[in-house]
């Protein structure tokens, strides 16, 4: 039986990336249309737009889900019984934790357009990752959902 997720978030790329990418493709079209016949310029532009769309869609397809006694972040998942302390981090703490205070063994799901994150301690002795650092748009909500998951687990 699958329960409704307690928390679910897709880490899609922001609108400004789509706008800037579209402007890049338009600039490409402008550069190519003066050098090639119109049909070839449109074909090159269509391929570039398709590649851009695929890259943005796949990069932004990572999901964070708290449901069914499991925490999923991207491709990784862990049962609630192996979750320790959960901390919602502000932008400065996230930058420090992902930078100078980082542990190379940690599992990271970060995106440059997400300035805040949640740090989740991992208590599984067989897991080499001491913690997960997961970027999110709503760190307090995710921290609450994970805290409830660990209490229930």
Helices and strands as residue ranges (DSSP letters): E 7-10, H 15-33, H 38-59, E 63-67, E 70-73, E 76-79, G 80-82, E 83-89, H 91-98, E 107-109, E 117-122, E 131-135, H 139-152
